[in-house]
Amino acid sequence: MTKKSNLNSRRAFLVKAATAAMAAPLLFDEEAKASHNSPKLRHACIGVGGMGWGDLQQFKKHQQVEIVALCDVDEKNLKRASELVPNAKTYTDWRELFKHEAAHIDSVNVSVPDHNHFPIAFEALHLKKHVYCQKPMCHDVAEVRALTKEAIKAGVVTQLGTQVASSQGDRTAVNWIKQGIIGKIKQVYLCSNRPGAIARYRLPGPRPTEGQEAPPHLHWDLWLGTAPIRPYAPDIYHPAIWRTWQDFGTGWSGDIGCHIFDAVWKGLGLKAPLSVVAEVQKSWQDSPERRADTWPQGDHITWQFPGNKMTAHKTLQVEWFDGEFYPPQAIRDLYKDGEYPAESAMLIGTEGALLIPHQKMPIIIPTGNPKSYSTPPLAERNHYHHFVDACLGGENTESHFAQSGPMTETVLLGTVAIRVPGQLLEWDAKKMKFPNYPEAEKFLRRQYRSGWEIASL
C-alpha cells in the first residue's frame, strides 16, 4: 500500500484542481478527442473482479489493445486476471499503478464500486489518459459535474459503461425518436423490475453491529477508499452487494438508470430537469436506521424537464419505477404481445407509443396516426471496442462524458430525492442548488475520509 507521504503532492494538486472543477456549469455540448500515433493502445484495467472481469476480457479481445497493467484490491481477482494476461504488471493500489505506469499507459477502465469511480477517473484524466468508466459515472452529483468538466479539459476519449447504448436496439430507438414517428412526446415511463437481481443486490439492513477481520487476500482499507471506515463483514459488501449501501453504491436506480434512460435522453435531447421527487418503500421510509445506511427496495422517481420541439407540452414528465413500484397498468396494457418488459422505457406520444425493451429492438405501438418511418441500417457495435477505436483515432464514442455526464447527474438527482422522500426538490442546475429545500444539498457531495481527500465536497 502506498504511504501517505509519497502522495501528498499529488493529493494537494487534486484538491485544488477538483475543487475548481466543481464550479463548472452543467451542460456540455462537445468533447475534444485526443490524437494517437501508436498502432497499439496500452491499457490498464482497474478493477478486474465481477463486472471488471468481463470488461477485461472485452478489452483483451481487441487486436490493437495491449493490456500492460492490472489493479484490484482483491488478490484472488488479481491472480485470475494475471493468469489471463501474464505479462501485465499487477497492483493492489490504483495510486501506485498511476505512479509507476503513467508513462507506459494510454488508457484505463474503471470497474470498481461506485464510491471510488471519481478519484481514479479524475486522476487518469489529469494524466491525459483515455477513460472508460462503468456506470454510474460517479457516486455523487458533484463528482459527475467535476469529472465531466475535467474530461473536456483533458481532450481525451471517454466512454460510460452503458454497453447497450451501442446496440442496434438502442441506436434504432434514438433514431426513431428523432424522426418523430409517434408525434410529440407527452410522457415517459422507465422501469427496472428484475426480482432476482433486486433480491440479490439489496439487503434490508441495517449493517451488522460487529465486524471481523478481512480475509488476507482482500485489502479492506483500499476497498473502502474514500468511504468512512467500517469493519469488514462477509457476504454483504464485497464482491457485489455493496450496491445496497449508501456509502458505496447508488441503489438500483443509480445502477440501472443510466441504461434505461440513455436512448430517451439522446433521442429527446433532454437537458437538466426542473425538479425531482421520489416515493419509496414504506418500511424503509419508516426506519431511521435503514434510511441512514441503505437504499430502499423500491423507488418511484419523477422528474420534470423543460419541454422542447420534441415534446407536446412546455414541460415533460419522466417517471422511474423499480422494486415494488411498477408503471401504471394502463401503460403496461399498451403492450399486448406478452408480459410487459421488466426493464424498459415507454414513450407516450400524440400519435402512438414507443416501447424500448432493455437489450432488445424497440417496438412502435400505434394509437393514432403515426408517421411513416425508416429503419436505419445499424449493425451491432461493441461498446468497448468502439472506445478503443476512438482512442486510436476513430469516430467519437457513443457515451462520451460530455453527453453522458448530464444524464448521470439527472439519474443521481433521483438518489438525492430518495433520501428525502415525498419532498419536491426544485433544481437550479447552474448553481447546483435546491432553492426550495437546501437541506437536501448535503446529499450532492460526500465528505471523503482523511487521507483520501480529492476535493472540498
LINQUICOR-V838613 format. One record per residue. RES is the residue in three letters. PSI is psi as a letter, one per 30 degrees, with the letter a starting at -180 (NA if undefined). OMEGA is omega in radians with two decimals (* if undefined). BURIAL is + if it has 24 or more other C-alpha atoms within 12 Angstrom, else -. Layout:
# LINQUICOR-V838613
res->RES psi->PSI omega->OMEGA burial->BURIAL
res->RES psi->PSI omega->OMEGA burial->BURIAL
This chain:
# LINQUICOR-V838613
res->MET psi->k omega->-3.12 burial->-
res->THR psi->k omega->3.10 burial->-
res->LYS psi->k omega->-3.08 burial->-
res->LYS psi->e omega->-3.10 burial->-
res->SER psi->f omega->-3.14 burial->-
res->ASN psi->f omega->-3.01 burial->-
res->LEU psi->g omega->-3.05 burial->-
res->ASN psi->e omega->-3.10 burial->-
res->SER psi->e omega->3.11 burial->-
res->ARG psi->e omega->3.14 burial->+
res->ARG psi->e omega->3.12 burial->+
res->ALA psi->e omega->3.10 burial->-
res->PHE psi->e omega->-3.08 burial->-
res->LEU psi->e omega->3.13 burial->+
res->VAL psi->e omega->-3.11 burial->+
res->LYS psi->e omega->-3.06 burial->-
res->ALA psi->e omega->-3.09 burial->+
res->ALA psi->e omega->3.10 burial->+
res->THR psi->e omega->3.09 burial->+
res->ALA psi->e omega->-3.10 burial->-
res->ALA psi->f omega->-3.10 burial->+
res->MET psi->f omega->-3.11 burial->+
res->ALA psi->g omega->-3.04 burial->+
res->ALA psi->l omega->3.01 burial->+
res->PRO psi->l omega->-3.00 burial->+
res->LEU psi->e omega->-2.89 burial->+
res->LEU psi->k omega->3.12 burial->+
res->PHE psi->k omega->-3.02 burial->+
res->ASP psi->f omega->3.12 burial->-
res->GLU psi->l omega->-3.13 burial->-
res->GLU psi->k omega->3.12 burial->+
res->ALA psi->l omega->-3.13 burial->+
res->LYS psi->k omega->-3.12 burial->+
res->ALA psi->k omega->3.06 burial->+
res->SER psi->l omega->-3.10 burial->+
res->HIS psi->k omega->-3.06 burial->-
res->ASN psi->f omega->-3.10 burial->-
res->SER psi->k omega->3.10 burial->-
res->PRO psi->f omega->-3.14 burial->-
res->LYS psi->k omega->3.03 burial->+
res->LEU psi->j omega->-3.14 burial->+
res->ARG psi->j omega->-2.90 burial->+
res->HIS psi->k omega->3.05 burial->+
res->ALA psi->k omega->3.11 burial->+
res->CYS psi->j omega->3.13 burial->+
res->ILE psi->j omega->-2.98 burial->+
res->GLY psi->j omega->-3.06 burial->+
res->VAL psi->g omega->3.04 burial->+
res->GLY psi->l omega->3.12 burial->+
res->GLY psi->b omega->3.11 burial->+
res->MET psi->e omega->3.14 burial->+
res->GLY psi->f omega->3.09 burial->+
res->TRP psi->e omega->3.08 burial->+
res->GLY psi->e omega->3.12 burial->+
res->ASP psi->e omega->3.12 burial->+
res->LEU psi->e omega->-3.11 burial->+
res->GLN psi->e omega->3.12 burial->+
res->GLN psi->e omega->3.13 burial->+
res->PHE psi->e omega->-3.13 burial->+
res->LYS psi->f omega->-3.10 burial->+
res->LYS psi->f omega->-3.13 burial->-
res->HIS psi->k omega->-3.03 burial->+
res->GLN psi->f omega->-3.13 burial->-
res->GLN psi->g omega->3.08 burial->-
res->VAL psi->k omega->2.98 burial->+
res->GLU psi->j omega->3.12 burial->+
res->ILE psi->j omega->-3.02 burial->+
res->VAL psi->f omega->-3.12 burial->+
res->ALA psi->k omega->3.13 burial->+
res->LEU psi->k omega->3.12 burial->+
res->CYS psi->k omega->3.03 burial->+
res->ASP psi->k omega->3.14 burial->+
res->VAL psi->f omega->3.11 burial->+
res->ASP psi->j omega->-3.05 burial->+
res->GLU psi->f omega->3.03 burial->+
res->LYS psi->e omega->3.07 burial->+
res->ASN psi->e omega->-3.10 burial->+
res->LEU psi->e omega->3.14 burial->+
res->LYS psi->e omega->3.13 burial->+
res->ARG psi->e omega->3.13 burial->-
res->ALA psi->e omega->-3.13 burial->+
res->SER psi->e omega->3.07 burial->+
res->GLU psi->e omega->3.10 burial->-
res->LEU psi->e omega->-3.13 burial->-
res->VAL psi->i omega->-2.97 burial->+
res->PRO psi->f omega->-3.10 burial->-
res->ASN psi->f omega->-3.12 burial->-
res->ALA psi->k omega->3.02 burial->+
res->LYS psi->k omega->-3.10 burial->+
res->THR psi->k omega->-3.12 burial->+
res->TYR psi->k omega->3.00 burial->+
res->THR psi->f omega->-3.10 burial->+
res->ASP psi->j omega->-3.11 burial->+
res->TRP psi->f omega->3.13 burial->+
res->ARG psi->e omega->3.09 burial->+
res->GLU psi->e omega->3.11 burial->+
res->LEU psi->e omega->3.14 burial->+
res->PHE psi->e omega->-3.12 burial->+
res->LYS psi->e omega->-3.03 burial->-
res->HIS psi->f omega->-3.01 burial->-
res->GLU psi->g omega->-3.06 burial->+
res->ALA psi->e omega->-3.12 burial->+
res->ALA psi->f omega->-3.02 burial->-
res->HIS psi->g omega->-3.13 burial->+
res->ILE psi->l omega->3.08 burial->+
res->ASP psi->f omega->-3.02 burial->+
res->SER psi->l omega->3.09 burial->+
res->VAL psi->l omega->2.85 burial->+
res->ASN psi->k omega->-3.10 burial->+
res->VAL psi->j omega->-3.05 burial->+
res->SER psi->h omega->-3.10 burial->+
res->VAL psi->l omega->3.07 burial->+
res->PRO psi->l omega->-2.97 burial->+
res->ASP psi->e omega->-3.00 burial->+
res->HIS psi->f omega->3.10 burial->+
res->ASN psi->g omega->3.10 burial->+
res->HIS psi->e omega->-2.98 burial->+
res->PHE psi->e omega->-3.07 burial->+
res->PRO psi->e omega->-3.13 burial->+
res->ILE psi->e omega->-3.10 burial->+
res->ALA psi->e omega->-3.14 burial->+
res->PHE psi->e omega->3.12 burial->+
res->GLU psi->e omega->3.12 burial->+
res->ALA psi->e omega->3.12 burial->+
res->LEU psi->e omega->3.09 burial->+
res->HIS psi->e omega->3.12 burial->+
res->LEU psi->g omega->3.12 burial->+
res->LYS psi->h omega->3.06 burial->+
res->LYS psi->k omega->3.04 burial->+
res->HIS psi->k omega->-3.01 burial->+
res->VAL psi->k omega->2.92 burial->+
res->TYR psi->j omega->-3.06 burial->+
res->CYS psi->k omega->3.12 burial->+
res->GLN psi->l omega->3.14 burial->+
res->LYS psi->l omega->-0.26 burial->+
res->PRO psi->l omega->-3.03 burial->+
res->MET psi->e omega->-3.13 burial->+
res->CYS psi->l omega->3.12 burial->+
res->HIS psi->e omega->-3.01 burial->+
res->ASP psi->l omega->3.11 burial->+
res->VAL psi->e omega->-3.11 burial->+
res->ALA psi->e omega->3.10 burial->+
res->GLU psi->e omega->3.13 burial->+
res->VAL psi->e omega->3.13 burial->+
res->ARG psi->e omega->-3.11 burial->+
res->ALA psi->e omega->-3.09 burial->+
res->LEU psi->e omega->3.10 burial->+
res->THR psi->e omega->3.12 burial->+
res->LYS psi->e omega->-3.11 burial->+
res->GLU psi->e omega->3.12 burial->+
res->ALA psi->e omega->3.13 burial->+
res->ILE psi->e omega->3.11 burial->+
res->LYS psi->e omega->-3.09 burial->+
res->ALA psi->f omega->3.14 burial->+
res->GLY psi->h omega->-3.13 burial->+
res->VAL psi->l omega->3.11 burial->+
res->VAL psi->k omega->3.09 burial->+
res->THR psi->l omega->3.12 burial->+
res->GLN psi->k omega->3.00 burial->+
res->LEU psi->k omega->-3.06 burial->+
res->GLY psi->h omega->3.02 burial->+
res->THR psi->i omega->-2.96 burial->+
res->GLN psi->e omega->-3.09 burial->+
res->VAL psi->f omega->3.10 burial->+
res->ALA psi->f omega->3.13 burial->+
res->SER psi->f omega->-3.08 burial->+
res->SER psi->l omega->3.07 burial->+
res->GLN psi->e omega->-3.10 burial->+
res->GLY psi->e omega->-3.10 burial->+
res->ASP psi->e omega->-3.14 burial->+
res->ARG psi->e omega->3.04 burial->+
res->THR psi->e omega->3.13 burial->+
res->ALA psi->e omega->3.11 burial->+
res->VAL psi->e omega->-3.14 burial->+
res->ASN psi->e omega->-3.13 burial->+
res->TRP psi->e omega->3.11 burial->+
res->ILE psi->e omega->-3.12 burial->+
res->LYS psi->f omega->3.07 burial->+
res->GLN psi->f omega->3.13 burial->+
res->GLY psi->h omega->-3.03 burial->+
res->ILE psi->e omega->-3.06 burial->+
res->ILE psi->g omega->3.11 burial->+
res->GLY psi->a omega->3.12 burial->+
res->LYS psi->k omega->-3.07 burial->+
res->ILE psi->k omega->-3.10 burial->+
res->LYS psi->e omega->-3.08 burial->+
res->GLN psi->l omega->-3.12 burial->+
res->VAL psi->k omega->3.11 burial->+
res->TYR psi->k omega->3.10 burial->+
res->LEU psi->k omega->3.12 burial->+
res->CYS psi->l omega->3.00 burial->+
res->SER psi->j omega->-3.03 burial->+
res->ASN psi->h omega->3.10 burial->+
res->ARG psi->j omega->-3.07 burial->+
res->PRO psi->e omega->-3.11 burial->-
res->GLY psi->e omega->-3.13 burial->-
res->ALA psi->e omega->-3.14 burial->+
res->ILE psi->e omega->3.12 burial->+
res->ALA psi->e omega->-3.08 burial->-
res->ARG psi->e omega->-2.98 burial->-
res->TYR psi->f omega->-3.13 burial->+
res->ARG psi->k omega->3.08 burial->+
res->LEU psi->k omega->3.14 burial->+
res->PRO psi->f omega->-3.14 burial->+
res->GLY psi->a omega->-0.05 burial->+
res->PRO psi->a omega->-3.09 burial->-
res->ARG psi->l omega->3.09 burial->+
res->PRO psi->k omega->3.13 burial->-
res->THR psi->f omega->3.12 burial->-
res->GLU psi->k omega->3.09 burial->-
res->GLY psi->a omega->3.11 burial->-
res->GLN psi->l omega->-3.14 burial->-
res->GLU psi->k omega->3.13 burial->-
res->ALA psi->l omega->3.09 burial->-
res->PRO psi->l omega->-3.03 burial->-
res->PRO psi->f omega->-3.13 burial->-
res->HIS psi->f omega->-3.10 burial->-
res->LEU psi->k omega->3.08 burial->+
res->HIS psi->i omega->-2.96 burial->+
res->TRP psi->e omega->3.14 burial->+
res->ASP psi->e omega->3.11 burial->+
res->LEU psi->e omega->3.09 burial->+
res->TRP psi->e omega->3.11 burial->+
res->LEU psi->e omega->3.09 burial->+
res->GLY psi->c omega->-3.06 burial->+
res->THR psi->f omega->-3.02 burial->+
res->ALA psi->l omega->3.08 burial->+
res->PRO psi->l omega->3.12 burial->+
res->ILE psi->k omega->3.00 burial->-
res->ARG psi->l omega->3.12 burial->+
res->PRO psi->k omega->3.04 burial->-
res->TYR psi->k omega->3.00 burial->+
res->ALA psi->k omega->-3.08 burial->-
res->PRO psi->k omega->2.92 burial->-
res->ASP psi->f omega->-3.07 burial->-
res->ILE psi->f omega->3.08 burial->+
res->TYR psi->d omega->-3.13 burial->+
res->HIS psi->k omega->0.21 burial->+
res->PRO psi->f omega->-2.96 burial->+
res->ALA psi->f omega->-2.94 burial->+
res->ILE psi->g omega->3.07 burial->+
res->TRP psi->f omega->-3.08 burial->+
res->ARG psi->f omega->-3.10 burial->+
res->THR psi->f omega->-3.04 burial->+
res->TRP psi->k omega->-3.10 burial->+
res->GLN psi->e omega->3.14 burial->+
res->ASP psi->f omega->-2.98 burial->+
res->PHE psi->e omega->-3.04 burial->+
res->GLY psi->a omega->-3.13 burial->+
res->THR psi->g omega->3.11 burial->+
res->GLY psi->a omega->-3.06 burial->+
res->TRP psi->e omega->-3.13 burial->+
res->SER psi->e omega->3.10 burial->+
res->GLY psi->e omega->-3.10 burial->+
res->ASP psi->e omega->-3.01 burial->+
res->ILE psi->f omega->-3.05 burial->+
res->GLY psi->e omega->-3.13 burial->+
res->CYS psi->e omega->3.09 burial->+
res->HIS psi->e omega->-3.00 burial->+
res->ILE psi->e omega->-3.07 burial->+
res->PHE psi->f omega->-2.85 burial->+
res->ASP psi->e omega->-3.08 burial->+
res->ALA psi->e omega->3.11 burial->+
res->VAL psi->e omega->-3.11 burial->+
res->TRP psi->e omega->-3.11 burial->+
res->LYS psi->e omega->-3.07 burial->+
res->GLY psi->e omega->-3.09 burial->+
res->LEU psi->f omega->-3.12 burial->+
res->GLY psi->h omega->-3.08 burial->+
res->LEU psi->l omega->3.04 burial->+
res->LYS psi->a omega->-3.09 burial->+
res->ALA psi->k omega->3.13 burial->+
res->PRO psi->l omega->3.08 burial->+
res->LEU psi->e omega->-3.11 burial->+
res->SER psi->l omega->3.08 burial->+
res->VAL psi->k omega->3.09 burial->+
res->VAL psi->l omega->-3.10 burial->+
res->ALA psi->k omega->2.96 burial->+
res->GLU psi->k omega->-3.04 burial->+
res->VAL psi->l omega->3.08 burial->+
res->GLN psi->k omega->-3.02 burial->+
res->LYS psi->e omega->-3.11 burial->-
res->SER psi->e omega->3.07 burial->-
res->TRP psi->e omega->-3.13 burial->+
res->GLN psi->e omega->-3.10 burial->+
res->ASP psi->g omega->-3.11 burial->-
res->SER psi->j omega->3.13 burial->-
res->PRO psi->e omega->-3.14 burial->-
res->GLU psi->e omega->-3.13 burial->-
res->ARG psi->e omega->-3.13 burial->+
res->ARG psi->f omega->-3.13 burial->+
res->ALA psi->f omega->-2.93 burial->-
res->ASP psi->e omega->-3.03 burial->+
res->THR psi->l omega->3.01 burial->+
res->TRP psi->l omega->-3.14 burial->+
res->PRO psi->l omega->-3.14 burial->+
res->GLN psi->g omega->3.06 burial->+
res->GLY psi->k omega->-3.11 burial->+
res->ASP psi->k omega->2.97 burial->+
res->HIS psi->j omega->-3.06 burial->+
res->ILE psi->k omega->3.13 burial->+
res->THR psi->k omega->3.05 burial->+
res->TRP psi->k omega->2.93 burial->+
res->GLN psi->k omega->-3.14 burial->+
res->PHE psi->l omega->2.98 burial->+
res->PRO psi->k omega->3.13 burial->+
res->GLY psi->l omega->3.07 burial->+
res->ASN psi->a omega->-3.08 burial->-
res->LYS psi->f omega->-3.13 burial->-
res->MET psi->f omega->-2.99 burial->+
res->THR psi->l omega->-3.08 burial->+
res->ALA psi->f omega->-3.05 burial->+
res->HIS psi->l omega->-3.13 burial->-
res->LYS psi->f omega->3.05 burial->-
res->THR psi->l omega->3.11 burial->+
res->LEU psi->k omega->3.09 burial->+
res->GLN psi->k omega->3.07 burial->+
res->VAL psi->k omega->-3.11 burial->+
res->GLU psi->k omega->3.10 burial->+
res->TRP psi->k omega->3.13 burial->+
res->PHE psi->k omega->2.99 burial->+
res->ASP psi->l omega->3.13 burial->+
res->GLY psi->c omega->-3.09 burial->+
res->GLU psi->g omega->3.12 burial->+
res->PHE psi->k omega->-3.09 burial->+
res->TYR psi->l omega->3.02 burial->+
res->PRO psi->l omega->3.14 burial->+
res->PRO psi->k omega->-3.11 burial->-
res->GLN psi->e omega->-3.14 burial->-
res->ALA psi->e omega->3.10 burial->-
res->ILE psi->e omega->3.13 burial->+
res->ARG psi->e omega->-3.12 burial->+
res->ASP psi->f omega->3.10 burial->-
res->LEU psi->f omega->3.11 burial->+
res->TYR psi->j omega->-2.98 burial->+
res->LYS psi->g omega->-3.08 burial->-
res->ASP psi->h omega->3.13 burial->-
res->GLY psi->a omega->-3.13 burial->-
res->GLU psi->k omega->3.14 burial->-
res->TYR psi->k omega->-3.08 burial->+
res->PRO psi->k omega->-3.06 burial->+
res->ALA psi->e omega->3.07 burial->+
res->GLU psi->j omega->-3.02 burial->+
res->SER psi->l omega->2.97 burial->+
res->ALA psi->k omega->3.09 burial->+
res->MET psi->k omega->3.08 burial->+
res->LEU psi->k omega->3.13 burial->+
res->ILE psi->j omega->-3.14 burial->+
res->GLY psi->l omega->-3.14 burial->+
res->THR psi->f omega->-3.11 burial->+
res->GLU psi->g omega->-3.13 burial->+
res->GLY psi->a omega->3.14 burial->+
res->ALA psi->l omega->3.10 burial->+
res->LEU psi->j omega->3.11 burial->+
res->LEU psi->k omega->3.12 burial->+
res->ILE psi->i omega->3.09 burial->+
res->PRO psi->k omega->-3.13 burial->+
res->HIS psi->k omega->3.09 burial->+
res->GLN psi->g omega->3.11 burial->+
res->LYS psi->l omega->3.13 burial->+
res->MET psi->k omega->3.12 burial->+
res->PRO psi->l omega->-3.07 burial->+
res->ILE psi->k omega->3.08 burial->+
res->ILE psi->k omega->3.14 burial->+
res->ILE psi->j omega->-3.08 burial->+
res->PRO psi->k omega->3.04 burial->+
res->THR psi->f omega->3.12 burial->-
res->GLY psi->c omega->3.12 burial->-
res->ASN psi->i omega->-3.13 burial->-
res->PRO psi->k omega->-3.14 burial->+
res->LYS psi->l omega->2.96 burial->+
res->SER psi->l omega->-3.04 burial->-
res->TYR psi->l omega->3.08 burial->-
res->SER psi->k omega->3.07 burial->-
res->THR psi->j omega->-3.08 burial->-
res->PRO psi->k omega->3.14 burial->-
res->PRO psi->i omega->-3.08 burial->-
res->LEU psi->k omega->3.07 burial->-
res->ALA psi->l omega->3.03 burial->-
res->GLU psi->k omega->-3.12 burial->-
res->ARG psi->k omega->3.09 burial->-
res->ASN psi->j omega->-3.05 burial->+
res->HIS psi->e omega->-3.14 burial->+
res->TYR psi->e omega->-3.08 burial->+
res->HIS psi->e omega->3.06 burial->+
res->HIS psi->e omega->3.05 burial->+
res->PHE psi->e omega->-3.14 burial->+
res->VAL psi->e omega->-3.13 burial->+
res->ASP psi->e omega->3.10 burial->+
res->ALA psi->e omega->3.10 burial->+
res->CYS psi->e omega->-3.12 burial->+
res->LEU psi->g omega->3.05 burial->+
res->GLY psi->g omega->3.14 burial->+
res->GLY psi->a omega->-3.12 burial->-
res->GLU psi->l omega->-3.08 burial->-
res->ASN psi->l omega->-3.03 burial->+
res->THR psi->l omega->-3.14 burial->+
res->GLU psi->e omega->-3.02 burial->+
res->SER psi->h omega->3.13 burial->+
res->HIS psi->l omega->-2.98 burial->+
res->PHE psi->e omega->3.13 burial->+
res->ALA psi->f omega->3.11 burial->+
res->GLN psi->e omega->-3.04 burial->+
res->SER psi->f omega->3.11 burial->+
res->GLY psi->e omega->3.11 burial->+
res->PRO psi->e omega->3.08 burial->+
res->MET psi->e omega->3.13 burial->+
res->THR psi->e omega->3.07 burial->+
res->GLU psi->e omega->-3.13 burial->+
res->THR psi->e omega->3.10 burial->+
res->VAL psi->e omega->-3.10 burial->+
res->LEU psi->f omega->2.97 burial->+
res->LEU psi->e omega->3.06 burial->+
res->GLY psi->e omega->3.11 burial->+
res->THR psi->f omega->3.03 burial->+
res->VAL psi->e omega->-3.13 burial->+
res->ALA psi->e omega->3.10 burial->+
res->ILE psi->e omega->-3.06 burial->+
res->ARG psi->f omega->3.01 burial->+
res->VAL psi->i omega->-2.99 burial->+
res->PRO psi->k omega->3.11 burial->+
res->GLY psi->f omega->-3.11 burial->-
res->GLN psi->j omega->3.05 burial->+
res->LEU psi->k omega->3.14 burial->+
res->LEU psi->j omega->3.03 burial->+
res->GLU psi->k omega->-2.98 burial->+
res->TRP psi->k omega->3.00 burial->+
res->ASP psi->j omega->-3.00 burial->-
res->ALA psi->e omega->-3.09 burial->+
res->LYS psi->e omega->-3.10 burial->-
res->LYS psi->f omega->-3.06 burial->-
res->MET psi->h omega->-3.10 burial->+
res->LYS psi->l omega->2.94 burial->+
res->PHE psi->j omega->-3.01 burial->+
res->PRO psi->e omega->-3.08 burial->-
res->ASN psi->f omega->-3.10 burial->-
res->TYR psi->i omega->-3.08 burial->-
res->PRO psi->f omega->3.13 burial->-
res->GLU psi->f omega->-3.11 burial->-
res->ALA psi->f omega->-3.08 burial->+
res->GLU psi->f omega->3.11 burial->+
res->LYS psi->f omega->3.14 burial->-
res->PHE psi->g omega->3.11 burial->+
res->LEU psi->f omega->-3.10 burial->+
res->ARG psi->l omega->3.14 burial->+
res->ARG psi->l omega->2.94 burial->+
res->GLN psi->j omega->3.10 burial->-
res->TYR psi->k omega->-3.11 burial->+
res->ARG psi->l omega->-3.06 burial->-
res->SER psi->k omega->-3.12 burial->-
res->GLY psi->f omega->-3.12 burial->+
res->TRP psi->g omega->-3.06 burial->+
res->GLU psi->k omega->3.09 burial->+
res->ILE psi->e omega->-3.14 burial->+
res->ALA psi->l omega->3.09 burial->+
res->SER psi->i omega->-3.08 burial->+
res->LEU psi->NA omega->* burial->+
